């Protein structure tokens, strides 16, 4: 894919998620922000043993946390079965789209494949804090442990950053959700 297209897509996706999270946060009686850390923790604590799956060297899940400069955040998750979701710190989000839309499932699987190729740049961690404002954290859940790295969002958006591909595939999940909602 053309680098310019990836950058433009990422910028449009970020703006869309930001606008969507703001609109969800302002609705009276809307989403409950307390659900966000629970959903995020659930994704980070998944294991093949808990799911009754056999061991594998492939990643089970990838989690991308993006924290905007205003402190709001969103988390994009993808699992080995193609399930992909977006959790917003406002309590909103998008869940279950990968069961209805092949494009969302494929985006999630693409994120997982890309994550597998980036493990060498990450370290195994035991805690999973949200990134600082203006940063993005990646977590890759494997049988060997959870790998992670945190980078400045402005850097990872650049096409020359080694994790730009992983960031772009995470943004593709967001894009596919947005496109599915306009159909």
LUMVEXGU-585717 format. One record per atom (N, C-alpha, C): residue number from 1; atom name; x negated, y negated, z negated. Coordinates in nm, 2 decimals, padded with zeros to 4 digits. Layout:
N
k, a, east, north, up
NUM, CA, X, Y, Z $
...
! end
This chain:
183
k, a, east, north, up
1, N, -00.08, 00.12, 00.00 $
1, CA, 00.00, 00.00, 00.00 $
1, C, -00.09, -00.12, 00.00 $
2, N, -00.05, -00.22, 00.07 $
2, CA, -00.12, -00.35, 00.08 $
2, C, -00.14, -00.41, -00.05 $
3, N, -00.26, -00.46, -00.09 $
3, CA, -00.28, -00.52, -00.22 $
3, C, -00.19, -00.64, -00.24 $
4, N, -00.17, -00.72, -00.14 $
4, CA, -00.09, -00.84, -00.16 $
4, C, 00.06, -00.80, -00.19 $
5, N, 00.10, -00.69, -00.13 $
5, CA, 00.24, -00.65, -00.16 $
5, C, 00.25, -00.60, -00.31 $
6, N, 00.15, -00.53, -00.35 $
6, CA, 00.15, -00.49, -00.49 $
6, C, 00.15, -00.60, -00.59 $
7, N, 00.07, -00.70, -00.56 $
7, CA, 00.06, -00.82, -00.65 $
7, C, 00.19, -00.89, -00.65 $
8, N, 00.25, -00.92, -00.53 $
8, CA, 00.38, -00.99, -00.53 $
8, C, 00.49, -00.91, -00.60 $
9, N, 00.49, -00.77, -00.57 $
9, CA, 00.59, -00.69, -00.64 $
9, C, 00.57, -00.70, -00.79 $
10, N, 00.45, -00.69, -00.84 $
10, CA, 00.42, -00.70, -00.98 $
10, C, 00.47, -00.83, -01.04 $
11, N, 00.45, -00.94, -00.98 $
11, CA, 00.49, -01.07, -01.03 $
11, C, 00.64, -01.08, -01.03 $
12, N, 00.71, -01.03, -00.92 $
12, CA, 00.85, -01.04, -00.91 $
12, C, 00.91, -00.95, -01.02 $
13, N, 00.85, -00.83, -01.04 $
13, CA, 00.90, -00.74, -01.15 $
13, C, 00.89, -00.80, -01.29 $
14, N, 00.78, -00.86, -01.31 $
14, CA, 00.75, -00.92, -01.44 $
14, C, 00.85, -01.03, -01.47 $
15, N, 00.87, -01.11, -01.37 $
15, CA, 00.97, -01.22, -01.38 $
15, C, 01.11, -01.17, -01.40 $
16, N, 01.14, -01.06, -01.33 $
16, CA, 01.28, -01.00, -01.34 $
16, C, 01.30, -00.94, -01.48 $
17, N, 01.20, -00.87, -01.53 $
17, CA, 01.22, -00.81, -01.66 $
17, C, 01.22, -00.92, -01.77 $
18, N, 01.14, -01.02, -01.75 $
18, CA, 01.15, -01.13, -01.85 $
18, C, 01.28, -01.20, -01.85 $
19, N, 01.34, -01.23, -01.73 $
19, CA, 01.47, -01.29, -01.72 $
19, C, 01.58, -01.20, -01.78 $
20, N, 01.57, -01.07, -01.74 $
20, CA, 01.67, -00.97, -01.79 $
20, C, 01.66, -00.96, -01.94 $
21, N, 01.54, -00.96, -02.00 $
21, CA, 01.53, -00.94, -02.14 $
21, C, 01.58, -01.07, -02.21 $
22, N, 01.56, -01.19, -02.15 $
22, CA, 01.61, -01.31, -02.21 $
22, C, 01.77, -01.31, -02.21 $
23, N, 01.82, -01.27, -02.10 $
23, CA, 01.97, -01.27, -02.08 $
23, C, 02.03, -01.17, -02.18 $
24, N, 01.97, -01.05, -02.20 $
24, CA, 02.02, -00.95, -02.29 $
24, C, 02.01, -01.00, -02.44 $
25, N, 01.90, -01.08, -02.47 $
25, CA, 01.88, -01.12, -02.60 $
25, C, 01.98, -01.23, -02.64 $
26, N, 02.04, -01.30, -02.54 $
26, CA, 02.13, -01.41, -02.57 $
26, C, 02.27, -01.37, -02.57 $
27, N, 02.31, -01.25, -02.54 $
27, CA, 02.45, -01.21, -02.54 $
27, C, 02.49, -01.18, -02.68 $
28, N, 02.60, -01.25, -02.73 $
28, CA, 02.65, -01.22, -02.87 $
28, C, 02.70, -01.07, -02.87 $
29, N, 02.66, -01.00, -02.98 $
29, CA, 02.71, -00.87, -03.00 $
29, C, 02.64, -00.77, -02.90 $
30, N, 02.53, -00.82, -02.83 $
30, CA, 02.46, -00.74, -02.73 $
30, C, 02.37, -00.63, -02.80 $
31, N, 02.26, -00.61, -02.74 $
31, CA, 02.17, -00.51, -02.78 $
31, C, 02.11, -00.53, -02.91 $
32, N, 02.07, -00.43, -02.98 $
32, CA, 02.01, -00.43, -03.12 $
32, C, 01.86, -00.42, -03.11 $
33, N, 01.79, -00.53, -03.14 $
33, CA, 01.64, -00.52, -03.13 $
33, C, 01.57, -00.41, -03.21 $
34, N, 01.64, -00.36, -03.31 $
34, CA, 01.59, -00.26, -03.40 $
34, C, 01.57, -00.13, -03.33 $
35, N, 01.64, -00.11, -03.22 $
35, CA, 01.63, 00.02, -03.14 $
35, C, 01.50, 00.03, -03.07 $
36, N, 01.44, -00.09, -03.03 $
36, CA, 01.32, -00.09, -02.95 $
36, C, 01.20, -00.01, -03.01 $
37, N, 01.17, -00.04, -03.14 $
37, CA, 01.05, 00.04, -03.19 $
37, C, 01.09, 00.19, -03.21 $
38, N, 01.21, 00.22, -03.23 $
38, CA, 01.25, 00.36, -03.24 $
38, C, 01.23, 00.44, -03.11 $
39, N, 01.28, 00.37, -03.00 $
39, CA, 01.27, 00.44, -02.87 $
39, C, 01.12, 00.45, -02.83 $
40, N, 01.04, 00.35, -02.86 $
40, CA, 00.90, 00.35, -02.83 $
40, C, 00.83, 00.46, -02.91 $
41, N, 00.86, 00.46, -03.04 $
41, CA, 00.80, 00.57, -03.12 $
41, C, 00.83, 00.71, -03.08 $
42, N, 00.96, 00.72, -03.04 $
42, CA, 01.00, 00.86, -02.99 $
42, C, 00.92, 00.90, -02.87 $
43, N, 00.90, 00.80, -02.77 $
43, CA, 00.82, 00.83, -02.65 $
43, C, 00.67, 00.87, -02.69 $
44, N, 00.62, 00.79, -02.79 $
44, CA, 00.48, 00.81, -02.83 $
44, C, 00.45, 00.94, -02.91 $
45, N, 00.56, 00.99, -02.97 $
45, CA, 00.54, 01.11, -03.05 $
45, C, 00.58, 01.24, -02.98 $
46, N, 00.62, 01.23, -02.85 $
46, CA, 00.66, 01.35, -02.78 $
46, C, 00.54, 01.45, -02.77 $
47, N, 00.57, 01.58, -02.77 $
47, CA, 00.47, 01.68, -02.76 $
47, C, 00.53, 01.80, -02.69 $
48, N, 00.44, 01.88, -02.62 $
48, CA, 00.49, 02.00, -02.56 $
48, C, 00.55, 02.10, -02.66 $
49, N, 00.48, 02.11, -02.77 $
49, CA, 00.53, 02.20, -02.88 $
49, C, 00.67, 02.16, -02.92 $
50, N, 00.70, 02.03, -02.94 $
50, CA, 00.83, 01.99, -02.98 $
50, C, 00.94, 02.02, -02.88 $
51, N, 00.89, 02.01, -02.75 $
51, CA, 00.99, 02.04, -02.64 $
51, C, 00.99, 02.19, -02.60 $
52, N, 00.91, 02.27, -02.67 $
52, CA, 00.91, 02.41, -02.64 $
52, C, 00.84, 02.44, -02.50 $
53, N, 00.75, 02.36, -02.46 $
53, CA, 00.68, 02.38, -02.33 $
53, C, 00.55, 02.44, -02.35 $
54, N, 00.50, 02.51, -02.25 $
54, CA, 00.37, 02.57, -02.26 $
54, C, 00.26, 02.47, -02.25 $
55, N, 00.14, 02.49, -02.31 $
55, CA, 00.03, 02.40, -02.30 $
55, C, -00.01, 02.37, -02.15 $
56, N, -00.06, 02.25, -02.13 $
56, CA, -00.10, 02.21, -02.00 $
56, C, -00.21, 02.10, -02.01 $
57, N, -00.30, 02.10, -01.91 $
57, CA, -00.40, 01.99, -01.91 $
57, C, -00.35, 01.86, -01.85 $
58, N, -00.23, 01.86, -01.79 $
58, CA, -00.17, 01.74, -01.73 $
58, C, -00.11, 01.65, -01.84 $
59, N, -00.10, 01.52, -01.82 $
59, CA, -00.04, 01.43, -01.92 $
59, C, 00.11, 01.47, -01.93 $
60, N, 00.16, 01.46, -02.05 $
60, CA, 00.31, 01.48, -02.07 $
60, C, 00.38, 01.35, -02.06 $
61, N, 00.32, 01.24, -02.10 $
61, CA, 00.39, 01.11, -02.09 $
61, C, 00.29, 01.00, -02.07 $
62, N, 00.34, 00.89, -02.02 $
62, CA, 00.26, 00.77, -02.01 $
62, C, 00.35, 00.65, -02.05 $
63, N, 00.30, 00.57, -02.13 $
63, CA, 00.37, 00.45, -02.19 $
63, C, 00.29, 00.33, -02.16 $
64, N, 00.36, 00.23, -02.10 $
64, CA, 00.29, 00.10, -02.07 $
64, C, 00.37, -00.01, -02.15 $
65, N, 00.30, -00.07, -02.24 $
65, CA, 00.36, -00.18, -02.32 $
65, C, 00.30, -00.32, -02.26 $
66, N, 00.39, -00.40, -02.22 $
66, CA, 00.35, -00.54, -02.17 $
66, C, 00.41, -00.64, -02.27 $
67, N, 00.32, -00.72, -02.33 $
67, CA, 00.36, -00.82, -02.42 $
67, C, 00.34, -00.96, -02.36 $
68, N, 00.45, -01.03, -02.34 $
68, CA, 00.44, -01.16, -02.28 $
68, C, 00.38, -01.26, -02.37 $
69, N, 00.34, -01.38, -02.32 $
69, CA, 00.28, -01.48, -02.40 $
69, C, 00.38, -01.54, -02.50 $
70, N, 00.51, -01.52, -02.49 $
70, CA, 00.60, -01.57, -02.58 $
70, C, 00.63, -01.47, -02.70 $
71, N, 00.57, -01.35, -02.69 $
71, CA, 00.58, -01.25, -02.79 $
71, C, 00.68, -01.14, -02.76 $
72, N, 00.77, -01.16, -02.66 $
72, CA, 00.86, -01.06, -02.62 $
72, C, 00.78, -00.95, -02.55 $
73, N, 00.84, -00.83, -02.55 $
73, CA, 00.77, -00.72, -02.48 $
73, C, 00.87, -00.62, -02.42 $
74, N, 00.81, -00.55, -02.33 $
74, CA, 00.89, -00.44, -02.27 $
74, C, 00.79, -00.32, -02.26 $
75, N, 00.85, -00.20, -02.26 $
75, CA, 00.78, -00.07, -02.25 $
75, C, 00.84, 00.01, -02.14 $
76, N, 00.75, 00.05, -02.05 $
76, CA, 00.79, 00.14, -01.94 $
76, C, 00.73, 00.28, -01.98 $
77, N, 00.82, 00.38, -01.97 $
77, CA, 00.78, 00.52, -02.00 $
77, C, 00.81, 00.61, -01.89 $
78, N, 00.72, 00.71, -01.87 $
78, CA, 00.75, 00.82, -01.77 $
78, C, 00.70, 00.95, -01.83 $
79, N, 00.78, 01.05, -01.81 $
79, CA, 00.75, 01.19, -01.86 $
79, C, 00.73, 01.28, -01.75 $
80, N, 00.67, 01.40, -01.78 $
80, CA, 00.63, 01.49, -01.67 $
80, C, 00.74, 01.55, -01.59 $
81, N, 00.86, 01.54, -01.65 $
81, CA, 00.98, 01.59, -01.57 $
81, C, 01.04, 01.49, -01.48 $
82, N, 00.98, 01.37, -01.47 $
82, CA, 01.03, 01.26, -01.39 $
82, C, 01.12, 01.16, -01.46 $
83, N, 01.15, 01.19, -01.58 $
83, CA, 01.23, 01.09, -01.66 $
83, C, 01.15, 00.96, -01.67 $
84, N, 01.22, 00.85, -01.65 $
84, CA, 01.15, 00.72, -01.66 $
84, C, 01.25, 00.62, -01.72 $
85, N, 01.20, 00.54, -01.81 $
85, CA, 01.29, 00.44, -01.88 $
85, C, 01.22, 00.31, -01.90 $
86, N, 01.29, 00.21, -01.93 $
86, CA, 01.24, 00.08, -01.97 $
86, C, 01.31, 00.04, -02.10 $
87, N, 01.23, 00.00, -02.20 $
87, CA, 01.28, -00.04, -02.33 $
87, C, 01.24, -00.19, -02.35 $
88, N, 01.33, -00.27, -02.38 $
88, CA, 01.31, -00.42, -02.40 $
88, C, 01.30, -00.45, -02.55 $
89, N, 01.22, -00.54, -02.59 $
89, CA, 01.21, -00.57, -02.74 $
89, C, 01.33, -00.64, -02.79 $
90, N, 01.42, -00.69, -02.69 $
90, CA, 01.55, -00.75, -02.73 $
90, C, 01.65, -00.64, -02.77 $
91, N, 01.61, -00.51, -02.74 $
91, CA, 01.70, -00.40, -02.77 $
91, C, 01.77, -00.34, -02.65 $
92, N, 01.76, -00.41, -02.54 $
92, CA, 01.82, -00.37, -02.41 $
92, C, 01.72, -00.27, -02.34 $
93, N, 01.76, -00.24, -02.22 $
93, CA, 01.67, -00.16, -02.14 $
93, C, 01.74, -00.08, -02.04 $
94, N, 01.68, 00.02, -01.98 $
94, CA, 01.74, 00.10, -01.88 $
94, C, 01.69, 00.25, -01.91 $
95, N, 01.79, 00.33, -01.92 $
95, CA, 01.76, 00.47, -01.95 $
95, C, 01.85, 00.56, -01.86 $
96, N, 01.80, 00.67, -01.82 $
96, CA, 01.87, 00.77, -01.74 $
96, C, 01.88, 00.75, -01.60 $
97, N, 01.82, 00.64, -01.55 $
97, CA, 01.83, 00.62, -01.40 $
97, C, 01.76, 00.72, -01.32 $
98, N, 01.66, 00.79, -01.37 $
98, CA, 01.58, 00.89, -01.30 $
98, C, 01.67, 01.01, -01.27 $
99, N, 01.77, 01.03, -01.35 $
99, CA, 01.86, 01.14, -01.32 $
99, C, 01.96, 01.11, -01.21 $
100, N, 01.98, 00.98, -01.18 $
100, CA, 02.08, 00.94, -01.08 $
100, C, 02.01, 00.90, -00.95 $
101, N, 01.88, 00.85, -00.96 $
101, CA, 01.82, 00.79, -00.85 $
101, C, 01.68, 00.85, -00.83 $
102, N, 01.66, 00.92, -00.72 $
102, CA, 01.54, 00.98, -00.68 $
102, C, 01.42, 00.88, -00.68 $
103, N, 01.45, 00.76, -00.64 $
103, CA, 01.35, 00.66, -00.63 $
103, C, 01.29, 00.63, -00.77 $
104, N, 01.37, 00.63, -00.87 $
104, CA, 01.32, 00.60, -01.01 $
104, C, 01.24, 00.72, -01.06 $
105, N, 01.29, 00.84, -01.03 $
105, CA, 01.22, 00.96, -01.07 $
105, C, 01.08, 00.97, -01.00 $
106, N, 01.08, 00.94, -00.87 $
106, CA, 00.95, 00.94, -00.80 $
106, C, 00.85, 00.83, -00.85 $
107, N, 00.90, 00.72, -00.89 $
107, CA, 00.82, 00.61, -00.95 $
107, C, 00.76, 00.66, -01.08 $
108, N, 00.84, 00.73, -01.16 $
108, CA, 00.79, 00.78, -01.29 $
108, C, 00.68, 00.88, -01.27 $
109, N, 00.71, 00.97, -01.17 $
109, CA, 00.61, 01.08, -01.14 $
109, C, 00.48, 01.01, -01.09 $
110, N, 00.49, 00.91, -01.01 $
110, CA, 00.38, 00.84, -00.96 $
110, C, 00.30, 00.77, -01.07 $
111, N, 00.37, 00.72, -01.17 $
111, CA, 00.30, 00.66, -01.28 $
111, C, 00.22, 00.77, -01.36 $
112, N, 00.28, 00.88, -01.38 $
112, CA, 00.22, 00.99, -01.45 $
112, C, 00.09, 01.04, -01.37 $
113, N, 00.10, 01.06, -01.24 $
113, CA, -00.01, 01.10, -01.16 $
113, C, -00.13, 01.00, -01.17 $
114, N, -00.09, 00.87, -01.16 $
114, CA, -00.19, 00.77, -01.17 $
114, C, -00.26, 00.77, -01.31 $
115, N, -00.18, 00.79, -01.41 $
115, CA, -00.23, 00.79, -01.55 $
115, C, -00.33, 00.90, -01.57 $
116, N, -00.31, 01.02, -01.51 $
116, CA, -00.40, 01.13, -01.52 $
116, C, -00.54, 01.09, -01.47 $
117, N, -00.55, 01.01, -01.36 $
117, CA, -00.67, 00.97, -01.31 $
117, C, -00.75, 00.86, -01.38 $
118, N, -00.68, 00.81, -01.48 $
118, CA, -00.74, 00.69, -01.56 $
118, C, -00.79, 00.73, -01.70 $
119, N, -00.77, 00.86, -01.74 $
119, CA, -00.81, 00.90, -01.87 $
119, C, -00.95, 00.87, -01.91 $
120, N, -01.04, 00.87, -01.81 $
120, CA, -01.19, 00.85, -01.84 $
120, C, -01.21, 00.71, -01.89 $
121, N, -01.13, 00.62, -01.86 $
121, CA, -01.15, 00.48, -01.91 $
121, C, -01.08, 00.45, -02.04 $
122, N, -01.02, 00.56, -02.10 $
122, CA, -00.94, 00.54, -02.23 $
122, C, -01.01, 00.62, -02.34 $
123, N, -00.97, 00.59, -02.46 $
123, CA, -01.01, 00.66, -02.58 $
123, C, -00.89, 00.72, -02.65 $
124, N, -00.92, 00.83, -02.72 $
124, CA, -00.81, 00.89, -02.80 $
124, C, -00.79, 00.81, -02.92 $
125, N, -00.66, 00.78, -02.95 $
125, CA, -00.62, 00.69, -03.07 $
125, C, -00.52, 00.77, -03.16 $
126, N, -00.51, 00.72, -03.28 $
126, CA, -00.42, 00.78, -03.38 $
126, C, -00.31, 00.68, -03.41 $
127, N, -00.32, 00.55, -03.37 $
127, CA, -00.22, 00.45, -03.40 $
127, C, -00.18, 00.39, -03.27 $
128, N, -00.06, 00.33, -03.27 $
128, CA, 00.00, 00.28, -03.14 $
128, C, 00.06, 00.14, -03.15 $
129, N, -00.02, 00.04, -03.19 $
129, CA, 00.03, -00.09, -03.21 $
129, C, 00.07, -00.15, -03.07 $
130, N, 00.16, -00.25, -03.08 $
130, CA, 00.19, -00.32, -02.96 $
130, C, 00.07, -00.41, -02.93 $
131, N, 00.05, -00.44, -02.81 $
131, CA, -00.06, -00.53, -02.77 $
131, C, -00.04, -00.67, -02.82 $
132, N, -00.14, -00.75, -02.83 $
132, CA, -00.13, -00.89, -02.86 $
132, C, -00.06, -00.96, -02.74 $
133, N, -00.02, -01.09, -02.77 $
133, CA, 00.05, -01.16, -02.66 $
133, C, -00.04, -01.18, -02.54 $
134, N, 00.02, -01.16, -02.42 $
134, CA, -00.06, -01.17, -02.30 $
134, C, -00.14, -01.05, -02.26 $
135, N, -00.12, -00.94, -02.33 $
135, CA, -00.19, -00.81, -02.31 $
135, C, -00.10, -00.70, -02.27 $
136, N, -00.16, -00.60, -02.21 $
136, CA, -00.09, -00.47, -02.18 $
136, C, -00.16, -00.36, -02.23 $
137, N, -00.09, -00.26, -02.30 $
137, CA, -00.15, -00.14, -02.35 $
137, C, -00.09, -00.02, -02.27 $
138, N, -00.18, 00.07, -02.25 $
138, CA, -00.14, 00.20, -02.18 $
138, C, -00.17, 00.31, -02.28 $
139, N, -00.07, 00.40, -02.29 $
139, CA, -00.09, 00.52, -02.38 $
139, C, -00.06, 00.64, -02.29 $
140, N, -00.14, 00.74, -02.29 $
140, CA, -00.12, 00.86, -02.21 $
140, C, -00.12, 00.98, -02.31 $
141, N, -00.01, 01.05, -02.33 $
141, CA, 00.01, 01.16, -02.42 $
141, C, -00.03, 01.29, -02.35 $
142, N, -00.12, 01.36, -02.41 $
142, CA, -00.17, 01.48, -02.36 $
142, C, -00.18, 01.58, -02.47 $
143, N, -00.20, 01.71, -02.44 $
143, CA, -00.22, 01.81, -02.54 $
143, C, -00.34, 01.79, -02.63 $
144, N, -00.44, 01.72, -02.57 $
144, CA, -00.56, 01.69, -02.64 $
144, C, -00.55, 01.57, -02.74 $
145, N, -00.45, 01.49, -02.72 $
145, CA, -00.43, 01.37, -02.80 $
145, C, -00.37, 01.26, -02.71 $
146, N, -00.35, 01.15, -02.77 $
146, CA, -00.30, 01.03, -02.70 $
146, C, -00.42, 00.94, -02.67 $
147, N, -00.43, 00.91, -02.54 $
147, CA, -00.54, 00.82, -02.49 $
147, C, -00.48, 00.68, -02.48 $
148, N, -00.56, 00.58, -02.50 $
148, CA, -00.51, 00.44, -02.49 $
148, C, -00.62, 00.34, -02.45 $
149, N, -00.57, 00.23, -02.40 $
149, CA, -00.66, 00.12, -02.37 $
149, C, -00.57, 00.00, -02.36 $
150, N, -00.62, -00.12, -02.41 $
150, CA, -00.55, -00.24, -02.40 $
150, C, -00.63, -00.34, -02.32 $
151, N, -00.56, -00.41, -02.23 $
151, CA, -00.63, -00.51, -02.14 $
151, C, -00.55, -00.64, -02.13 $
152, N, -00.61, -00.75, -02.09 $
152, CA, -00.53, -00.87, -02.07 $
152, C, -00.45, -00.85, -01.94 $
153, N, -00.32, -00.88, -01.95 $
153, CA, -00.23, -00.86, -01.84 $
153, C, -00.27, -00.93, -01.72 $
154, N, -00.32, -01.06, -01.73 $
154, CA, -00.36, -01.13, -01.62 $
154, C, -00.48, -01.06, -01.54 $
155, N, -00.56, -00.99, -01.62 $
155, CA, -00.67, -00.91, -01.56 $
155, C, -00.62, -00.79, -01.48 $
156, N, -00.54, -00.71, -01.55 $
156, CA, -00.49, -00.59, -01.49 $
156, C, -00.40, -00.61, -01.37 $
157, N, -00.34, -00.73, -01.36 $
157, CA, -00.26, -00.76, -01.24 $
157, C, -00.35, -00.78, -01.12 $
158, N, -00.48, -00.81, -01.14 $
158, CA, -00.57, -00.83, -01.03 $
158, C, -00.60, -00.70, -00.96 $
159, N, -00.60, -00.70, -00.83 $
159, CA, -00.62, -00.58, -00.75 $
159, C, -00.76, -00.51, -00.77 $
160, N, -00.86, -00.58, -00.82 $
160, CA, -00.99, -00.52, -00.84 $
160, C, -01.00, -00.46, -00.98 $
161, N, -00.90, -00.48, -01.07 $
161, CA, -00.91, -00.42, -01.20 $
161, C, -00.90, -00.26, -01.19 $
162, N, -00.98, -00.19, -01.26 $
162, CA, -00.97, -00.04, -01.25 $
162, C, -00.84, 00.02, -01.29 $
163, N, -00.76, -00.05, -01.37 $
163, CA, -00.63, 00.00, -01.41 $
163, C, -00.51, -00.06, -01.34 $
164, N, -00.54, -00.14, -01.23 $
164, CA, -00.44, -00.21, -01.16 $
164, C, -00.34, -00.11, -01.10 $
165, N, -00.39, 00.01, -01.05 $
165, CA, -00.30, 00.11, -01.00 $
165, C, -00.20, 00.16, -01.10 $
166, N, -00.25, 00.18, -01.22 $
166, CA, -00.16, 00.23, -01.32 $
166, C, -00.06, 00.12, -01.36 $
167, N, -00.10, 00.00, -01.37 $
167, CA, -00.01, -00.11, -01.39 $
167, C, 00.09, -00.12, -01.28 $
168, N, 00.05, -00.11, -01.16 $
168, CA, 00.14, -00.12, -01.04 $
168, C, 00.24, -00.01, -01.04 $
169, N, 00.20, 00.11, -01.08 $
169, CA, 00.30, 00.22, -01.08 $
169, C, 00.40, 00.20, -01.19 $
170, N, 00.36, 00.14, -01.30 $
170, CA, 00.45, 00.11, -01.41 $
170, C, 00.55, 00.00, -01.36 $
171, N, 00.50, -00.09, -01.29 $
171, CA, 00.59, -00.20, -01.23 $
171, C, 00.68, -00.14, -01.13 $
172, N, 00.64, -00.04, -01.06 $
172, CA, 00.72, 00.03, -00.96 $
172, C, 00.85, 00.09, -01.03 $
173, N, 00.83, 00.14, -01.15 $
173, CA, 00.94, 00.20, -01.22 $
173, C, 01.04, 00.08, -01.25 $
174, N, 00.99, -00.03, -01.29 $
174, CA, 01.08, -00.15, -01.31 $
174, C, 01.15, -00.19, -01.18 $
175, N, 01.07, -00.20, -01.07 $
175, CA, 01.13, -00.23, -00.94 $
175, C, 01.24, -00.14, -00.90 $
176, N, 01.22, -00.01, -00.92 $
176, CA, 01.32, 00.09, -00.87 $
176, C, 01.44, 00.08, -00.96 $
177, N, 01.43, 00.05, -01.09 $
177, CA, 01.55, 00.02, -01.17 $
177, C, 01.63, -00.10, -01.12 $
178, N, 01.55, -00.21, -01.09 $
178, CA, 01.62, -00.33, -01.04 $
178, C, 01.69, -00.30, -00.91 $
179, N, 01.62, -00.23, -00.82 $
179, CA, 01.69, -00.20, -00.69 $
179, C, 01.81, -00.11, -00.71 $
180, N, 01.81, -00.02, -00.80 $
180, CA, 01.92, 00.07, -00.82 $
180, C, 02.04, -00.01, -00.88 $
181, N, 02.01, -00.12, -00.95 $
181, CA, 02.12, -00.19, -01.01 $
181, C, 02.18, -00.29, -00.91 $
182, N, 02.12, -00.32, -00.80 $
182, CA, 02.17, -00.40, -00.70 $
182, C, 02.25, -00.33, -00.59 $
183, N, 02.25, -00.20, -00.60 $
183, CA, 02.32, -00.12, -00.50 $
183, C, 02.46, -00.10, -00.54 $
! end
